[in-house]
Amino acid sequence: MESRVALIGIIVEKSESAEKINAILHDYAPWILGRMGLPYREKGISIISIAVDAPQDVISTLSGKIGRLEGVSAKTAYSNVITKTDA
């Protein structure tokens, strides 16, 4: 199996979705390297970046689950760093 490093950028326009985002991120914690969240109060949104190292399908599923939440958009940038894992 192969693992990739990626960055998921998340824009939260509806704060009611925050709890659902946190629950999803908790489920994917083993693959998350780090997280940074910035409240942009003047615009009424939050910006979250998630660094991950996971198989391609895990990254896609995580990004898709988050992006399907109401008032939330997510985009993923993939690095060219791919490593073989024992799985």
N, C-alpha and C positions, 0 to 999 in steps of 0.2 A: 504494500500500500504506500501511496505517496502523500506527503504532507506539504502544504503551502503556507507561506506567510502572506497575510492580507490585512487590509485596513477597511473596516466598515464605517462609513460616515452616516450618521443618523440625524435627521432634523425632526424635532417633536413640536408640532403646532397645537396639539391638544394635550394639556397636562394630565388629563384623565387617563391617558394611555401609559403613563410612567410606571404604574404598578405592573402592568402586563409586560412592559419592556424588561423590567427588573426580574420578573419571574422567568422570562425566556432566557435572559443572560445567565441567571442562576443555573438553569438546566445545561448550559453550554460552558460552564466555568472551567472544566478541565482543558479546554482549548484556548481560553482567553489569556493573553499575555498581559494586557493592561487596558485600562479604560479611563477616559477623560471626559468630563461633562462640563459644559459651560452654559449657564443660564444667560440668555440675552433679553433682559427684562424690558428694555426699550421697545423691542419688537414682539415681546410676548411668546418667545420660542426658546427651546433648548437645543444645544448642539452637542452631540455625543460622538466620540470616536472610540472604536474598539479595535485593538490589535489582536490578531488571532494567528495561531499556527495549527492548522487542522487539515484533514482531507478535503478535497474540492467539494464533495457532496455535502459535508458538514457545514462548510462556509456558506454555500448556496442556500441550504435549508435555513440556517440561522438568519441570514440576510432577508430571505423571503418571508419568514414568519414575522420578523419585525416590520418589514415594509408593508405587510398586509393589514397592520393595525390602523384603526381610524386616526387620521391626523398625523400620521408618521410616514416619513419617506426614508429609504435606506439605499445606499449605493456602495458597491465594493470595488476596491482597487487591489489588484493582485500583484505581488512581486514575482520576480523570476526565480526566487529561491524555493527550490523544491527538494525535499529530502525523502529518502526511503525510510519507512518505519516498519517495525515488527508487529504486524497485526493480522 
